[in-house]
Structure formats: structure tokens, C-alpha cells
Amino acid sequence: MEKTIPPGPIVIKIGGSTLGNHDTSLEDLVYLHKQGLKLVVVHGGGQIISQWMKQQGIIPNFIKGLRVTDLQNLDIATAVLTGLVNKQLVASLIKLGGSVMGFSGIDDHMLECRMADINLGYVGTIIKVNPEPINHALSNNYIPIVAPMGIHQVDESQNSGHILNINGDTATGEIAFSLGASKVIFLTDVTGVIDRSGNVLKNINAKQARMLIRSGTAKGGMIPKLEACLTALPRVPEVEIIDGRVPEALRASIAGKTPGTRIQA
């Protein structure tokens, strides 16, 4: 590795769609962890949720890149994210020799939320992060693997204590901010942030990221990614959105050879 190991944890978002035939993300995670880096992983699983929904005759619906979630969809999201995807990732990393612990944002009220928008249904906006479970795993040399589900803040409302679905990118930004991460890396299935001409933007700042959202240049799932970057940047020196399909993309990112877009304040 070419860079000095940073003092704070590196938060990595793994999207379910990035894990392909040539993807080396899991091998990279184990390698980097064995080099002494403190890593926190937040995973997605949207494609699998959509597959399960279609099997039930439900058509997935999104608003600005966020999944509309009613009670039936919430059951599917909870089963897929906290069960199937989280435990498959944990098992795969253990098979590769990794030391990992699986969590969800529900555990020990790690991600406390309120309902984001009545039009989105049971989707959470994070209002508080309890990083203790993550810090406990890090201090014992584990990689925490976090499923992006949260719990409605316990109060007097009828939704108190209810499970809420959280966009994985949104959860990543909030967790990174809470931890004061040294870096955040979003692994995606695109080449990076692109301009109106389809060219990859190698380096942008927070102001430019906001303009991409406001102008409509950023579309679909790139909107919550950029918004998550903006959430993290006040406490995180740099954020990267990289092409996770590229072999050893994570190692390249840590070595300063970003295969995508770097965003700084």
C-alpha cells in the first residue's frame, strides 16, 4: 500500500449490484483489514428486495432514488437486508479469512429515525446514530457489517419503536459523520459521477455536488449517494464514489488511485 494507514475508520458502502463475476471487493476488504485498517461496511440489497417484491406481484416504486415502503414491503426489506444479505456477506467474508460481525441499525438503537415522508411510507430519516456497537466491534478488531434498517425513535407517537427502512447510501453518510471517518467509499456499478455529456468527473467539491443534484444532472440512485456525501463531508476529509466492478477497486482507492470520483469539501 502506498498511503499511510489513517487513524480513523474507513466507511465503505457496498451496493448489492456491485458484486459481480470480476468483483474483488470482499477479498479487498479482508486484505485491507489484515494490513491494519479499521473498516466499517454498510451494505445495500435493493435489487434482491425488488426481486422478492416482484415474486409477490408487487411493482417496486421509487421517489428521487428512495424506495416507497408500505408494511408488506417493509417485511420483505427487513428479511432481505438484516437476514439474507447481511448474513451472506458475513459468511462470505469469514470464508475468505475475515473477522467480521453482522449488525443492523435496529440493534441497540444504532440508527434512530423518524418517518421521512408520508409518500415514502415506512422509510426513515436518521436523527441519531449510536455508534457504540460499531466502536465495540472495531476495538476488538472486527469489521462491522451494517444492514441499513433503523428504529423509530421511542416517544409517545403511534410509530414509536417501529422498524423503518433506510436507504443504504443515506445510512452510510450518517454513520461516517458520527464516527468522524477518515474516508468514505461508495462502491457502485457505474464509472463515477458523470456530467451532462456522460463524462466522469474525477474531482468535485461540495458546491458542485449540490449543483449536480439541483440541475437534475444527477439522477436516480446517484441523488442519495451525493446527498450522503454532503452529509459526511463536514467531518470526513474526502468521499469517493467508485466503480466497484473494477478488480481491486478498493485497494486502488486506498492507494490514492481513485477509479471514479473524489469529492471534497
Backbone torsions as a table, in degrees:
resi	resn	phi	psi	omega
1	MET	NA	145.6	-173.3
2	GLU	-97.6	-17.6	-177.9
3	LYS	-103.6	152.8	173.6
4	THR	-67.2	139.3	179.3
5	ILE	-62.7	124.4	-177.6
6	PRO	-72.4	155.5	-177.1
7	PRO	-73.6	-32.0	-176.3
8	GLY	-95.3	168.0	179.8
9	PRO	-70.4	153.9	171.7
10	ILE	-102.0	126.1	-179.5
11	VAL	-99.8	128.7	-174.2
12	ILE	-124.3	127.0	174.7
13	LYS	-99.1	122.7	175.5
14	ILE	-107.8	117.1	175.0
15	GLY	-86.3	142.4	-178.6
16	GLY	-58.1	-29.2	-177.2
17	SER	-78.2	-9.4	-178.4
18	THR	-85.0	-15.3	-174.5
19	LEU	-87.0	93.9	-177.1
20	GLY	-117.3	-168.1	-175.4
21	ASN	-63.4	-31.5	-175.9
22	HIS	-105.6	4.3	-177.7
23	ASP	-71.6	136.0	179.0
24	THR	-118.8	19.2	-172.9
25	SER	-57.8	-43.2	-177.5
26	LEU	-68.6	-42.1	175.9
27	GLU	-61.8	-40.3	179.0
28	ASP	-63.3	-41.5	179.2
29	LEU	-59.1	-47.6	-179.5
30	VAL	-64.0	-43.3	179.2
31	TYR	-60.2	-50.2	-177.5
32	LEU	-64.6	-38.6	178.2
33	HIS	-63.0	-39.3	179.5
34	LYS	-71.5	-16.9	173.9
35	GLN	-82.7	-3.8	176.0
36	GLY	105.1	3.0	179.1
37	LEU	-77.5	141.7	173.5
38	LYS	-89.5	119.2	-174.0
39	LEU	-121.4	139.6	173.4
40	VAL	-124.3	129.2	-177.9
41	VAL	-114.3	129.4	169.3
42	VAL	-113.4	131.1	-176.6
43	HIS	-114.3	158.0	172.7
44	GLY	-101.4	-151.4	-179.0
45	GLY	158.5	21.3	-174.1
46	GLY	-60.1	-37.7	-179.1
47	GLN	-64.9	-39.0	179.9
48	ILE	-69.7	-39.1	175.6
49	ILE	-58.3	-45.6	179.7
50	SER	-62.2	-39.5	177.8
51	GLN	-61.7	-45.3	179.5
52	TRP	-64.2	-39.1	179.1
53	MET	-63.1	-44.3	-179.5
54	LYS	-63.6	-34.0	176.8
55	GLN	-64.8	-25.6	177.6
56	GLN	-93.2	6.4	-179.8
57	GLY	77.5	21.7	-178.2
58	ILE	-105.3	131.4	178.1
59	ILE	-91.2	119.7	178.9
60	PRO	-60.7	143.1	-179.6
61	ASN	-133.5	136.1	-177.3
62	PHE	-128.8	146.2	172.9
63	ILE	-125.7	114.9	-178.3
64	LYS	52.0	42.4	176.0
65	GLY	83.5	-0.9	-178.9
66	LEU	-106.7	135.8	-176.4
67	ARG	-75.5	128.6	172.1
68	VAL	-72.6	127.6	-170.0
69	THR	-130.1	106.7	171.7
70	ASP	-90.8	-174.6	-175.0
71	LEU	-63.5	-37.9	179.1
72	GLN	-66.8	-43.9	177.9
73	ASN	-65.4	-33.8	179.5
74	LEU	-63.1	-40.5	176.7
75	ASP	-60.1	-42.7	180.0
76	ILE	-65.5	-46.3	-179.4
77	ALA	-61.5	-41.6	180.0
78	THR	-63.9	-45.5	-179.8
79	ALA	-63.4	-43.1	-176.7
80	VAL	-70.8	-48.6	-172.7
81	LEU	-75.2	-51.9	-175.2
82	THR	-79.3	-22.6	-179.2
83	GLY	-101.8	-82.1	-170.9
84	LEU	-57.3	-59.1	-172.8
85	VAL	-68.5	-47.0	-177.5
86	ASN	-59.5	-48.2	-175.4
87	LYS	-74.1	-29.8	174.0
88	GLN	-65.7	-40.9	177.0
89	LEU	-63.7	-45.5	178.6
90	VAL	-58.8	-47.9	-178.9
91	ALA	-63.3	-41.0	-179.6
92	SER	-64.5	-40.7	179.8
93	LEU	-69.9	-37.2	175.9
94	ILE	-62.8	-41.3	178.9
95	LYS	-60.1	-32.6	179.6
96	LEU	-84.4	1.0	178.5
97	GLY	96.6	12.6	-179.0
98	GLY	-83.8	157.9	173.7
99	SER	-108.3	107.6	-170.2
100	VAL	-136.2	156.6	173.4
101	MET	-135.2	132.0	-180.0
102	GLY	-94.5	136.3	178.9
103	PHE	-135.6	169.3	160.7
104	SER	-128.0	164.3	178.5
105	GLY	-67.4	-8.6	176.0
106	ILE	-76.4	-34.1	-174.2
107	ASP	-61.3	127.4	-179.6
108	ASP	51.0	38.1	-177.4
109	HIS	40.8	49.2	-179.8
110	MET	-59.8	-43.0	179.2
111	LEU	-120.3	101.6	176.6
112	GLU	-89.7	135.3	-171.0
113	CYS	-133.7	168.3	161.1
114	ARG	-125.7	163.3	179.9
115	MET	-68.9	130.4	-170.3
116	ALA	-72.7	-47.1	-171.7
117	ASP	-160.1	131.8	-178.9
118	ILE	-57.9	-29.0	-179.8
119	ASN	-73.6	-19.8	179.3
120	LEU	-91.5	-14.4	-178.5
121	GLY	76.9	-133.6	-174.2
122	TYR	-85.7	61.8	177.4
123	VAL	-116.2	133.3	-173.5
124	GLY	-98.7	142.9	164.1
125	THR	-101.8	123.6	-175.1
126	ILE	-73.4	127.5	178.1
127	ILE	-112.1	-15.3	179.0
128	LYS	-157.1	137.0	174.7
129	VAL	-112.7	127.0	172.8
130	ASN	-102.2	98.6	-172.6
131	PRO	-81.3	2.1	-173.3
132	GLU	-56.3	-46.7	178.9
133	PRO	-60.0	-38.7	178.8
134	ILE	-66.8	-46.9	-179.5
135	ASN	-63.4	-35.4	177.8
136	HIS	-63.5	-44.6	178.6
137	ALA	-63.2	-43.9	-180.0
138	LEU	-62.5	-41.9	-178.0
139	SER	-67.1	-19.6	177.7
140	ASN	-104.1	18.3	173.1
141	ASN	65.3	35.3	172.1
142	TYR	-105.0	156.4	166.7
143	ILE	-92.9	113.5	175.7
144	PRO	-76.1	133.3	178.8
145	ILE	-113.7	113.6	-169.0
146	VAL	-110.2	125.4	172.6
147	ALA	-86.2	133.4	-173.5
148	PRO	-81.9	70.0	170.4
149	MET	-122.6	149.0	-179.1
150	GLY	-132.4	-177.5	-179.7
151	ILE	-127.3	135.3	178.3
152	HIS	-62.1	131.2	-178.3
153	GLN	-50.5	133.3	-179.0
154	VAL	-71.8	113.4	179.0
155	ASP	-151.6	-156.9	-175.3
156	GLU	-88.9	-1.7	-175.6
157	SER	-76.3	162.1	-178.8
158	GLN	-69.1	-19.4	179.6
159	ASN	-92.4	2.5	-177.8
160	SER	-54.1	129.1	177.5
161	GLY	80.0	2.7	-178.3
162	HIS	-77.3	144.8	174.7
163	ILE	-70.7	140.0	177.6
164	LEU	-130.0	143.4	174.6
165	ASN	-79.1	140.5	178.9
166	ILE	-129.7	134.7	173.8
167	ASN	-59.3	134.7	-176.0
168	GLY	-62.9	-35.5	178.3
169	ASP	-67.6	-42.9	178.7
170	THR	-59.4	-46.3	178.6
171	ALA	-61.1	-38.9	180.0
172	THR	-61.2	-46.5	-179.8
173	GLY	-62.4	-42.5	-178.9
174	GLU	-68.4	-41.8	179.1
175	ILE	-64.8	-43.0	179.6
176	ALA	-61.4	-42.9	178.0
177	PHE	-62.0	-46.0	-178.4
178	SER	-60.3	-39.9	-177.5
179	LEU	-81.5	-12.8	-172.3
180	GLY	61.3	47.9	-174.3
181	ALA	-59.8	151.9	177.2
182	SER	-78.8	-22.6	-178.4
183	LYS	-165.6	151.0	173.5
184	VAL	-126.2	134.7	179.7
185	ILE	-126.5	122.9	174.5
186	PHE	-100.9	115.4	175.0
187	LEU	-87.2	124.0	-176.1
188	THR	-127.1	179.8	175.4
189	ASP	-109.7	27.0	173.1
190	VAL	-128.9	168.7	-173.3
191	THR	-77.5	-9.1	-179.3
192	GLY	142.6	-165.8	175.5
193	VAL	-79.1	131.4	-176.9
194	ILE	-116.5	155.9	176.1
195	ASP	-90.1	-173.7	-176.2
196	ARG	-64.8	-22.2	-179.9
197	SER	-89.8	-1.2	179.8
198	GLY	87.0	10.9	179.0
199	ASN	-88.2	141.8	178.7
200	VAL	-72.8	130.4	175.4
201	LEU	-89.2	112.4	-174.8
202	LYS	-73.3	-38.3	-178.1
203	ASN	-139.6	125.9	173.9
204	ILE	-137.7	164.7	176.3
205	ASN	-110.8	178.6	-175.9
206	ALA	-60.9	-40.1	179.6
207	LYS	-61.2	-43.2	179.2
208	GLN	-66.3	-36.7	177.9
209	ALA	-61.9	-42.8	178.6
210	ARG	-63.2	-39.2	179.9
211	MET	-65.3	-37.3	178.7
212	LEU	-62.7	-36.3	178.4
213	ILE	-72.3	-49.0	-176.3
214	ARG	-63.4	-37.1	-176.0
215	SER	-78.3	-11.8	-177.5
216	GLY	84.9	3.5	177.2
217	THR	-65.5	-41.9	174.1
218	ALA	-79.9	130.2	-175.8
219	LYS	-130.7	159.2	172.5
220	GLY	53.1	-129.4	-175.6
221	GLY	-67.3	-14.7	177.4
222	MET	-72.4	-23.8	-179.8
223	ILE	-63.5	-54.7	178.5
224	PRO	-63.7	-26.8	176.8
225	LYS	-65.4	-49.1	179.9
226	LEU	-65.8	-38.7	177.5
227	GLU	-63.8	-36.6	177.1
228	ALA	-66.7	-38.1	175.7
229	CYS	-59.6	-44.4	-179.9
230	LEU	-65.5	-33.2	175.9
231	THR	-64.7	-42.2	-174.7
232	ALA	-76.8	-34.3	-167.1
233	LEU	-58.2	-31.5	178.2
234	PRO	-58.1	-24.4	179.4
235	ARG	-121.1	-1.2	-175.8
236	VAL	-120.8	125.6	-175.0
237	PRO	-61.0	-39.5	-179.5
238	GLU	-151.5	150.2	178.9
239	VAL	-129.0	143.0	179.2
240	GLU	-129.1	139.6	171.8
241	ILE	-113.7	110.5	-170.1
242	ILE	-125.8	163.0	-179.8
243	ASP	-82.3	101.6	-177.0
244	GLY	-70.5	-9.3	178.6
245	ARG	-78.5	-16.3	-179.7
246	VAL	-74.3	127.7	178.2
247	PRO	-55.5	135.0	179.4
248	GLU	58.6	32.9	179.3
249	ALA	-60.5	-41.1	-179.8
250	LEU	-64.0	-44.1	178.7
251	ARG	-61.5	-40.6	179.1
252	ALA	-63.1	-41.1	179.5
253	SER	-62.4	-45.8	179.9
254	ILE	-64.5	-32.1	-180.0
255	ALA	-81.4	0.4	177.6
256	GLY	89.0	11.1	-179.8
257	LYS	-110.2	71.5	-170.1
258	THR	-64.0	116.9	175.6
259	PRO	-87.1	58.9	-176.6
260	GLY	170.3	-130.4	-174.8
261	THR	-121.4	131.6	174.7
262	ARG	-103.3	133.5	-179.8
263	ILE	-121.8	126.4	177.8
264	GLN	-127.7	160.5	-177.3
265	ALA	-62.2	NA	NA
